[in-house]
Amino acid sequence: MRKDIHPDNYRLVAFKDMSNDQYFITRSAADTKDNITIEGVEYPLIKLEISSFSHPFYTGKMKFIDTAGRVDKFRNKYKKHYESKDKE
């Protein structure tokens, strides 16, 4: 194996699914500024929008997640178009 190609800073990190507040702990070298305390132990935190806890492929359920307000942005952008159709 080649030396010095892998990061040296592997540590336990908590990955949290923000759509349902589930988390899992695994080793990672990813950088993060946030921390979370789980069962009295503090871990670096990486926030996820979707994971196997909430993805329809794994859960078998369809779930609508609007984390960035995309639906509201769309409605505001095309508000005039829909208002004119409602008057007809």
Secondary structure, 3 states (H helix, E strand, C coil): CCCCCCCCCCEEEEEEECCCCEEEEEEECCCCCEEEEECCEEEEEEEECCCCCCCHHHHCCCCCCCCCCHHHHHHHHCHHHHHHHHHC
